[in-house]
Amino acid sequence: MSVNEQEQAQLVHSEWRMSITIAAYVAVSTEGANRDITNVKGFISICLQRN
């Protein structure tokens, strides 16, 4: 493998790792957002039941 091929492979690997990192962050953020939405829906439901 030439130096240029090695550099290209490293670049692809770095991009792949960055994509995985971003996907993991989005998944965690989405999970948190879904939990927040569920909590708000539960709060609204409780408030509506009191009226």
C-alpha distance matrix in Angstrom:
0.0 3.8 6.7 8.1 6.0 6.5 10.0 10.6 9.9 12.2 14.6 15.0 15.6 18.1 19.8 20.1 21.6 24.0 25.1 25.9 27.8 29.7 30.6 31.9 33.9 35.4 36.3 38.1 39.8 40.9 42.3 44.2 45.6 46.6 48.4 50.1 51.3 52.6 54.4 56.0 57.0 58.6 60.4 61.7 62.9 64.8 66.4 67.5 69.0 71.1 72.7
3.8 0.0 3.8 5.4 5.1 6.2 8.7 9.9 10.5 12.3 14.2 15.3 16.4 18.3 20.0 20.9 22.5 24.3 25.7 27.0 28.5 30.2 31.5 32.9 34.6 36.1 37.4 39.1 40.5 41.8 43.4 45.1 46.3 47.6 49.5 51.0 52.1 53.7 55.4 56.8 58.0 59.7 61.3 62.6 63.9 65.8 67.2 68.4 70.1 72.1 73.6
6.7 3.8 0.0 3.8 5.4 5.0 6.2 8.6 9.8 10.5 12.2 14.2 15.1 16.3 18.3 19.8 20.9 22.4 24.2 25.7 26.8 28.5 30.1 31.4 32.8 34.5 36.0 37.5 38.8 40.3 41.9 43.4 44.6 46.2 47.9 49.2 50.5 52.2 53.8 55.1 56.5 58.2 59.7 61.0 62.5 64.3 65.5 66.9 68.6 70.5 72.0
8.1 5.4 3.8 0.0 3.8 5.4 5.1 6.2 8.6 9.9 10.5 12.3 14.1 15.2 16.5 18.3 19.9 21.0 22.5 24.4 25.6 26.9 28.5 30.2 31.5 32.9 34.5 36.3 37.3 38.7 40.5 42.1 43.0 44.6 46.5 47.7 48.8 50.7 52.4 53.5 54.8 56.7 58.1 59.2 60.8 62.8 63.9 65.1 67.0 68.9 70.2
6.0 5.1 5.4 3.8 0.0 3.8 5.4 5.0 6.1 8.6 9.8 10.5 12.1 14.1 15.3 16.3 18.2 19.9 20.9 22.5 24.2 25.6 26.8 28.5 30.2 31.4 32.8 34.7 36.0 37.1 38.8 40.6 41.6 42.9 44.9 46.4 47.4 49.0 50.9 52.1 53.2 55.1 56.7 57.8 59.2 61.2 62.5 63.6 65.4 67.4 68.8
6.5 6.2 5.0 5.4 3.8 0.0 3.8 5.4 5.0 6.1 8.6 9.8 10.4 12.2 14.2 15.1 16.3 18.2 19.8 21.0 22.4 24.2 25.6 26.9 28.5 30.1 31.4 33.0 34.5 35.9 37.4 39.0 40.3 41.7 43.4 44.9 46.2 47.7 49.4 50.8 52.1 53.7 55.3 56.6 58.0 59.8 61.2 62.5 64.1 66.1 67.6
10.0 8.7 6.2 5.1 5.4 3.8 0.0 3.8 5.4 5.1 6.1 8.6 9.8 10.4 12.3 14.1 15.2 16.4 18.3 19.9 20.9 22.4 24.2 25.7 26.9 28.5 30.1 31.6 32.7 34.3 36.1 37.5 38.6 40.2 42.0 43.2 44.5 46.3 47.8 49.1 50.5 52.3 53.6 54.9 56.5 58.3 59.5 60.8 62.7 64.5 65.9
10.6 9.9 8.6 6.2 5.0 5.4 3.8 0.0 3.8 5.4 5.0 6.2 8.5 9.8 10.6 12.2 14.2 15.3 16.4 18.4 19.9 21.0 22.4 24.3 25.7 26.9 28.5 30.4 31.4 32.6 34.5 36.2 37.1 38.5 40.6 41.8 42.8 44.6 46.4 47.5 48.7 50.7 52.2 53.2 54.7 56.8 58.0 59.1 60.9 62.9 64.2
9.9 10.5 9.8 8.6 6.1 5.0 5.4 3.8 0.0 3.8 5.4 5.1 6.1 8.6 9.9 10.4 12.2 14.2 15.2 16.5 18.3 19.9 21.0 22.5 24.3 25.7 26.9 28.7 30.2 31.3 32.9 34.7 35.9 37.1 39.0 40.5 41.6 43.1 45.0 46.3 47.5 49.2 50.9 52.1 53.4 55.3 56.8 57.9 59.6 61.6 63.1
12.2 12.3 10.5 9.9 8.6 6.1 5.1 5.4 3.8 0.0 3.8 5.5 5.0 6.1 8.6 9.7 10.4 12.2 14.1 15.3 16.3 18.2 19.8 21.0 22.5 24.2 25.6 27.0 28.4 30.0 31.5 33.0 34.3 35.8 37.5 38.9 40.2 41.8 43.4 44.8 46.2 47.8 49.3 50.7 52.1 53.9 55.2 56.6 58.3 60.1 61.7
14.6 14.2 12.2 10.5 9.8 8.6 6.1 5.0 5.4 3.8 0.0 3.8 5.4 5.1 6.2 8.5 9.9 10.5 12.2 14.3 15.3 16.4 18.2 19.9 21.0 22.4 24.2 25.8 26.8 28.3 30.2 31.6 32.6 34.2 36.1 37.3 38.4 40.3 41.9 43.0 44.4 46.3 47.7 48.8 50.4 52.3 53.5 54.7 56.6 58.5 59.9
15.0 15.3 14.2 12.3 10.5 9.8 8.6 6.2 5.1 5.5 3.8 0.0 3.8 5.5 5.1 6.1 8.6 9.8 10.5 12.3 14.2 15.3 16.4 18.3 20.0 21.0 22.4 24.4 25.6 26.6 28.5 30.3 31.2 32.5 34.5 35.9 36.9 38.6 40.4 41.6 42.8 44.6 46.3 47.3 48.7 50.8 52.1 53.1 54.9 57.0 58.3
15.6 16.4 15.1 14.1 12.1 10.4 9.8 8.5 6.1 5.0 5.4 3.8 0.0 3.8 5.5 5.0 6.2 8.6 9.8 10.6 12.3 14.3 15.3 16.5 18.4 20.0 21.0 22.7 24.3 25.6 27.0 28.8 30.1 31.4 33.1 34.7 35.9 37.3 39.0 40.5 41.8 43.4 45.0 46.4 47.7 49.5 50.9 52.2 53.8 55.8 57.4
18.1 18.3 16.3 15.2 14.1 12.2 10.4 9.8 8.6 6.1 5.1 5.5 3.8 0.0 3.8 5.4 5.1 6.2 8.6 9.9 10.5 12.3 14.2 15.3 16.5 18.3 19.9 21.2 22.4 24.1 25.7 27.1 28.4 30.0 31.7 32.9 34.3 36.0 37.5 38.8 40.3 42.0 43.3 44.7 46.3 48.0 49.3 50.7 52.4 54.2 55.8
19.8 20.0 18.3 16.5 15.3 14.2 12.3 10.6 9.9 8.6 6.2 5.1 5.5 3.8 0.0 3.8 5.5 5.0 6.1 8.7 9.8 10.5 12.2 14.2 15.3 16.4 18.2 20.0 20.9 22.2 24.2 25.7 26.5 28.1 30.1 31.3 32.3 34.2 35.9 37.0 38.3 40.2 41.7 42.8 44.3 46.3 47.4 48.6 50.5 52.4 53.8
20.1 20.9 19.8 18.3 16.3 15.1 14.1 12.2 10.4 9.7 8.5 6.1 5.0 5.4 3.8 0.0 3.8 5.4 5.1 6.3 8.7 10.0 10.6 12.4 14.3 15.4 16.5 18.5 20.0 20.9 22.5 24.5 25.5 26.7 28.6 30.2 31.2 32.7 34.6 36.0 37.1 38.8 40.5 41.7 43.0 44.9 46.4 47.5 49.1 51.2 52.7
21.6 22.5 20.9 19.9 18.2 16.3 15.2 14.2 12.2 10.4 9.9 8.6 6.2 5.1 5.5 3.8 0.0 3.8 5.4 5.1 6.2 8.6 9.8 10.6 12.3 14.3 15.3 16.6 18.3 19.8 21.1 22.7 24.2 25.6 27.1 28.7 30.1 31.5 33.1 34.6 36.0 37.5 39.0 40.5 41.9 43.5 45.0 46.4 48.0 49.8 51.5
24.0 24.3 22.4 21.0 19.9 18.2 16.4 15.3 14.2 12.2 10.5 9.8 8.6 6.2 5.0 5.4 3.8 0.0 3.8 5.4 5.0 6.1 8.5 9.8 10.5 12.2 14.1 15.4 16.4 18.1 19.9 21.1 22.2 24.0 25.7 26.8 28.2 30.0 31.5 32.7 34.2 36.0 37.3 38.6 40.2 41.9 43.1 44.5 46.4 48.1 49.6
25.1 25.7 24.2 22.5 20.9 19.8 18.3 16.4 15.2 14.1 12.2 10.5 9.8 8.6 6.1 5.1 5.4 3.8 0.0 3.8 5.4 5.2 6.1 8.5 9.9 10.5 12.2 14.3 15.2 16.2 18.2 19.9 20.7 22.1 24.2 25.5 26.4 28.2 30.0 31.2 32.4 34.2 35.8 36.9 38.3 40.3 41.6 42.7 44.5 46.5 47.9
25.9 27.0 25.7 24.4 22.5 21.0 19.9 18.4 16.5 15.3 14.3 12.3 10.6 9.9 8.7 6.3 5.1 5.4 3.8 0.0 3.8 5.5 5.1 6.1 8.6 9.9 10.5 12.3 14.1 15.2 16.4 18.4 19.8 20.8 22.5 24.3 25.5 26.8 28.5 30.1 31.2 32.8 34.5 35.9 37.1 38.9 40.5 41.7 43.2 45.2 46.9
27.8 28.5 26.8 25.6 24.2 22.4 20.9 19.9 18.3 16.3 15.3 14.2 12.3 10.5 9.8 8.7 6.2 5.0 5.4 3.8 0.0 3.8 5.5 5.2 6.2 8.7 9.9 10.7 12.3 14.2 15.4 16.7 18.3 19.9 21.2 22.6 24.2 25.8 27.1 28.6 30.2 31.6 33.0 34.6 36.1 37.6 39.0 40.5 42.1 43.9 45.6
29.7 30.2 28.5 26.9 25.6 24.2 22.4 21.0 19.9 18.2 16.4 15.3 14.3 12.3 10.5 10.0 8.6 6.1 5.2 5.5 3.8 0.0 3.8 5.4 5.1 6.1 8.6 9.9 10.4 12.0 14.1 15.3 16.2 18.0 19.8 20.8 22.1 24.0 25.5 26.6 28.1 30.0 31.2 32.5 34.1 35.9 37.1 38.4 40.3 42.1 43.5
30.6 31.5 30.1 28.5 26.8 25.6 24.2 22.4 21.0 19.8 18.2 16.4 15.3 14.2 12.2 10.6 9.8 8.5 6.1 5.1 5.5 3.8 0.0 3.8 5.5 5.1 6.1 8.7 9.8 10.4 12.2 14.2 15.1 16.2 18.2 19.8 20.7 22.2 24.1 25.5 26.5 28.3 30.0 31.2 32.4 34.4 35.8 36.9 38.6 40.7 42.2
31.9 32.9 31.4 30.2 28.5 26.9 25.7 24.3 22.5 21.0 19.9 18.3 16.5 15.3 14.2 12.4 10.6 9.8 8.5 6.1 5.2 5.4 3.8 0.0 3.8 5.5 5.1 6.3 8.6 9.8 10.6 12.4 14.2 15.3 16.6 18.4 19.9 21.0 22.6 24.4 25.6 27.0 28.6 30.2 31.4 33.1 34.7 36.1 37.5 39.4 41.2
33.9 34.6 32.8 31.5 30.2 28.5 26.9 25.7 24.3 22.5 21.0 20.0 18.4 16.5 15.3 14.3 12.3 10.5 9.9 8.6 6.2 5.1 5.5 3.8 0.0 3.8 5.4 5.2 6.1 8.5 9.9 10.6 12.1 14.1 15.3 16.5 18.2 19.9 21.0 22.5 24.2 25.7 26.9 28.5 30.1 31.6 32.9 34.5 36.1 37.8 39.5
35.4 36.1 34.5 32.9 31.4 30.1 28.5 26.9 25.7 24.2 22.4 21.0 20.0 18.3 16.4 15.4 14.3 12.2 10.5 9.9 8.7 6.1 5.1 5.5 3.8 0.0 3.8 5.5 5.0 5.9 8.4 9.8 10.2 11.9 14.0 15.0 16.0 17.9 19.6 20.7 22.0 23.9 25.3 26.5 28.0 29.9 31.1 32.4 34.2 36.1 37.5
36.3 37.4 36.0 34.5 32.8 31.4 30.1 28.5 26.9 25.6 24.2 22.4 21.0 19.9 18.2 16.5 15.3 14.1 12.2 10.5 9.9 8.6 6.1 5.1 5.4 3.8 0.0 3.8 5.5 5.1 6.1 8.6 9.8 10.4 12.2 14.2 15.2 16.3 18.2 19.9 20.8 22.4 24.2 25.6 26.7 28.5 30.1 31.3 32.8 34.8 36.5
38.1 39.1 37.5 36.3 34.7 33.0 31.6 30.4 28.7 27.0 25.8 24.4 22.7 21.2 20.0 18.5 16.6 15.4 14.3 12.3 10.7 9.9 8.7 6.3 5.2 5.5 3.8 0.0 3.8 5.5 5.1 6.2 8.6 9.9 10.6 12.3 14.2 15.3 16.5 18.4 19.9 21.0 22.5 24.4 25.6 27.0 28.6 30.2 31.6 33.3 35.2
39.8 40.5 38.8 37.3 36.0 34.5 32.7 31.4 30.2 28.4 26.8 25.6 24.3 22.4 20.9 20.0 18.3 16.4 15.2 14.1 12.3 10.4 9.8 8.6 6.1 5.0 5.5 3.8 0.0 3.8 5.4 5.1 6.1 8.5 9.8 10.5 12.2 14.1 15.2 16.4 18.2 19.8 20.9 22.4 24.1 25.7 26.8 28.4 30.2 31.8 33.4
40.9 41.8 40.3 38.7 37.1 35.9 34.3 32.6 31.3 30.0 28.3 26.6 25.6 24.1 22.2 20.9 19.8 18.1 16.2 15.2 14.2 12.0 10.4 9.8 8.5 5.9 5.1 5.5 3.8 0.0 3.8 5.4 5.0 6.0 8.4 9.7 10.3 12.1 14.0 15.1 16.2 18.1 19.7 20.8 22.2 24.1 25.5 26.6 28.4 30.3 31.8
42.3 43.4 41.9 40.5 38.8 37.4 36.1 34.5 32.9 31.5 30.2 28.5 27.0 25.7 24.2 22.5 21.1 19.9 18.2 16.4 15.4 14.1 12.2 10.6 9.9 8.4 6.1 5.1 5.4 3.8 0.0 3.8 5.5 5.1 6.2 8.6 9.9 10.5 12.3 14.3 15.3 16.4 18.3 20.0 20.9 22.5 24.3 25.6 26.9 28.9 30.8
44.2 45.1 43.4 42.1 40.6 39.0 37.5 36.2 34.7 33.0 31.6 30.3 28.8 27.1 25.7 24.5 22.7 21.1 19.9 18.4 16.7 15.3 14.2 12.4 10.6 9.8 8.6 6.2 5.1 5.4 3.8 0.0 3.8 5.4 5.0 6.2 8.6 9.8 10.5 12.3 14.2 15.2 16.4 18.3 19.8 21.0 22.5 24.3 25.7 27.3 29.2
45.6 46.3 44.6 43.0 41.6 40.3 38.6 37.1 35.9 34.3 32.6 31.2 30.1 28.4 26.5 25.5 24.2 22.2 20.7 19.8 18.3 16.2 15.1 14.2 12.1 10.2 9.8 8.6 6.1 5.0 5.5 3.8 0.0 3.8 5.4 5.0 6.1 8.5 9.7 10.5 12.2 14.1 15.2 16.4 18.2 19.9 20.9 22.4 24.3 25.9 27.4
46.6 47.6 46.2 44.6 42.9 41.7 40.2 38.5 37.1 35.8 34.2 32.5 31.4 30.0 28.1 26.7 25.6 24.0 22.1 20.8 19.9 18.0 16.2 15.3 14.1 11.9 10.4 9.9 8.5 6.0 5.1 5.4 3.8 0.0 3.8 5.4 5.0 6.1 8.6 9.8 10.4 12.2 14.1 15.2 16.3 18.3 19.9 20.9 22.5 24.6 26.1
48.4 49.5 47.9 46.5 44.9 43.4 42.0 40.6 39.0 37.5 36.1 34.5 33.1 31.7 30.1 28.6 27.1 25.7 24.2 22.5 21.2 19.8 18.2 16.6 15.3 14.0 12.2 10.6 9.8 8.4 6.2 5.0 5.4 3.8 0.0 3.8 5.4 5.0 6.1 8.6 9.8 10.5 12.2 14.2 15.2 16.5 18.3 19.9 21.1 22.9 24.9
50.1 51.0 49.2 47.7 46.4 44.9 43.2 41.8 40.5 38.9 37.3 35.9 34.7 32.9 31.3 30.2 28.7 26.8 25.5 24.3 22.6 20.8 19.8 18.4 16.5 15.0 14.2 12.3 10.5 9.7 8.6 6.2 5.0 5.4 3.8 0.0 3.8 5.4 5.0 6.2 8.6 9.8 10.4 12.2 14.1 15.3 16.4 18.3 19.9 21.3 23.1
51.3 52.1 50.5 48.8 47.4 46.2 44.5 42.8 41.6 40.2 38.4 36.9 35.9 34.3 32.3 31.2 30.1 28.2 26.4 25.5 24.2 22.1 20.7 19.9 18.2 16.0 15.2 14.2 12.2 10.3 9.9 8.6 6.1 5.0 5.4 3.8 0.0 3.8 5.4 5.1 6.1 8.5 9.8 10.5 12.1 14.2 15.2 16.3 18.3 20.2 21.5
52.6 53.7 52.2 50.7 49.0 47.7 46.3 44.6 43.1 41.8 40.3 38.6 37.3 36.0 34.2 32.7 31.5 30.0 28.2 26.8 25.8 24.0 22.2 21.0 19.9 17.9 16.3 15.3 14.1 12.1 10.5 9.8 8.5 6.1 5.0 5.4 3.8 0.0 3.8 5.5 5.1 6.1 8.6 9.9 10.4 12.3 14.2 15.2 16.5 18.6 20.4
54.4 55.4 53.8 52.4 50.9 49.4 47.8 46.4 45.0 43.4 41.9 40.4 39.0 37.5 35.9 34.6 33.1 31.5 30.0 28.5 27.1 25.5 24.1 22.6 21.0 19.6 18.2 16.5 15.2 14.0 12.3 10.5 9.7 8.6 6.1 5.0 5.4 3.8 0.0 3.8 5.5 5.1 6.1 8.6 9.8 10.6 12.3 14.2 15.4 16.9 19.0
56.0 56.8 55.1 53.5 52.1 50.8 49.1 47.5 46.3 44.8 43.0 41.6 40.5 38.8 37.0 36.0 34.6 32.7 31.2 30.1 28.6 26.6 25.5 24.4 22.5 20.7 19.9 18.4 16.4 15.1 14.3 12.3 10.5 9.8 8.6 6.2 5.1 5.5 3.8 0.0 3.8 5.3 5.0 6.1 8.5 9.8 10.4 12.2 14.2 15.5 17.0
57.0 58.0 56.5 54.8 53.2 52.1 50.5 48.7 47.5 46.2 44.4 42.8 41.8 40.3 38.3 37.1 36.0 34.2 32.4 31.2 30.2 28.1 26.5 25.6 24.2 22.0 20.8 19.9 18.2 16.2 15.3 14.2 12.2 10.4 9.8 8.6 6.1 5.1 5.5 3.8 0.0 3.8 5.4 5.1 6.1 8.6 9.9 10.5 12.3 14.4 15.7
58.6 59.7 58.2 56.7 55.1 53.7 52.3 50.7 49.2 47.8 46.3 44.6 43.4 42.0 40.2 38.8 37.5 36.0 34.2 32.8 31.6 30.0 28.3 27.0 25.7 23.9 22.4 21.0 19.8 18.1 16.4 15.2 14.1 12.2 10.5 9.8 8.5 6.1 5.1 5.3 3.8 0.0 3.8 5.5 5.0 6.2 8.6 9.9 10.6 12.6 14.8
60.4 61.3 59.7 58.1 56.7 55.3 53.6 52.2 50.9 49.3 47.7 46.3 45.0 43.3 41.7 40.5 39.0 37.3 35.8 34.5 33.0 31.2 30.0 28.6 26.9 25.3 24.2 22.5 20.9 19.7 18.3 16.4 15.2 14.1 12.2 10.4 9.8 8.6 6.1 5.0 5.4 3.8 0.0 3.8 5.4 5.2 6.2 8.6 10.0 10.9 13.0
61.7 62.6 61.0 59.2 57.8 56.6 54.9 53.2 52.1 50.7 48.8 47.3 46.4 44.7 42.8 41.7 40.5 38.6 36.9 35.9 34.6 32.5 31.2 30.2 28.5 26.5 25.6 24.4 22.4 20.8 20.0 18.3 16.4 15.2 14.2 12.2 10.5 9.9 8.6 6.1 5.1 5.5 3.8 0.0 3.8 5.4 5.0 6.1 8.6 10.0 11.0
62.9 63.9 62.5 60.8 59.2 58.0 56.5 54.7 53.4 52.1 50.4 48.7 47.7 46.3 44.3 43.0 41.9 40.2 38.3 37.1 36.1 34.1 32.4 31.4 30.1 28.0 26.7 25.6 24.1 22.2 20.9 19.8 18.2 16.3 15.2 14.1 12.1 10.4 9.8 8.5 6.1 5.0 5.4 3.8 0.0 3.8 5.5 5.2 6.2 8.8 10.3
64.8 65.8 64.3 62.8 61.2 59.8 58.3 56.8 55.3 53.9 52.3 50.8 49.5 48.0 46.3 44.9 43.5 41.9 40.3 38.9 37.6 35.9 34.4 33.1 31.6 29.9 28.5 27.0 25.7 24.1 22.5 21.0 19.9 18.3 16.5 15.3 14.2 12.3 10.6 9.8 8.6 6.2 5.2 5.4 3.8 0.0 3.8 5.5 5.1 6.5 9.1
66.4 67.2 65.5 63.9 62.5 61.2 59.5 58.0 56.8 55.2 53.5 52.1 50.9 49.3 47.4 46.4 45.0 43.1 41.6 40.5 39.0 37.1 35.8 34.7 32.9 31.1 30.1 28.6 26.8 25.5 24.3 22.5 20.9 19.9 18.3 16.4 15.2 14.2 12.3 10.4 9.9 8.6 6.2 5.0 5.5 3.8 0.0 3.8 5.5 5.3 6.8
67.5 68.4 66.9 65.1 63.6 62.5 60.8 59.1 57.9 56.6 54.7 53.1 52.2 50.7 48.6 47.5 46.4 44.5 42.7 41.7 40.5 38.4 36.9 36.1 34.5 32.4 31.3 30.2 28.4 26.6 25.6 24.3 22.4 20.9 19.9 18.3 16.3 15.2 14.2 12.2 10.5 9.9 8.6 6.1 5.2 5.5 3.8 0.0 3.8 5.4 5.4
69.0 70.1 68.6 67.0 65.4 64.1 62.7 60.9 59.6 58.3 56.6 54.9 53.8 52.4 50.5 49.1 48.0 46.4 44.5 43.2 42.1 40.3 38.6 37.5 36.1 34.2 32.8 31.6 30.2 28.4 26.9 25.7 24.3 22.5 21.1 19.9 18.3 16.5 15.4 14.2 12.3 10.6 10.0 8.6 6.2 5.1 5.5 3.8 0.0 3.8 5.5
71.1 72.1 70.5 68.9 67.4 66.1 64.5 62.9 61.6 60.1 58.5 57.0 55.8 54.2 52.4 51.2 49.8 48.1 46.5 45.2 43.9 42.1 40.7 39.4 37.8 36.1 34.8 33.3 31.8 30.3 28.9 27.3 25.9 24.6 22.9 21.3 20.2 18.6 16.9 15.5 14.4 12.6 10.9 10.0 8.8 6.5 5.3 5.4 3.8 0.0 3.8
72.7 73.6 72.0 70.2 68.8 67.6 65.9 64.2 63.1 61.7 59.9 58.3 57.4 55.8 53.8 52.7 51.5 49.6 47.9 46.9 45.6 43.5 42.2 41.2 39.5 37.5 36.5 35.2 33.4 31.8 30.8 29.2 27.4 26.1 24.9 23.1 21.5 20.4 19.0 17.0 15.7 14.8 13.0 11.0 10.3 9.1 6.8 5.4 5.5 3.8 0.0
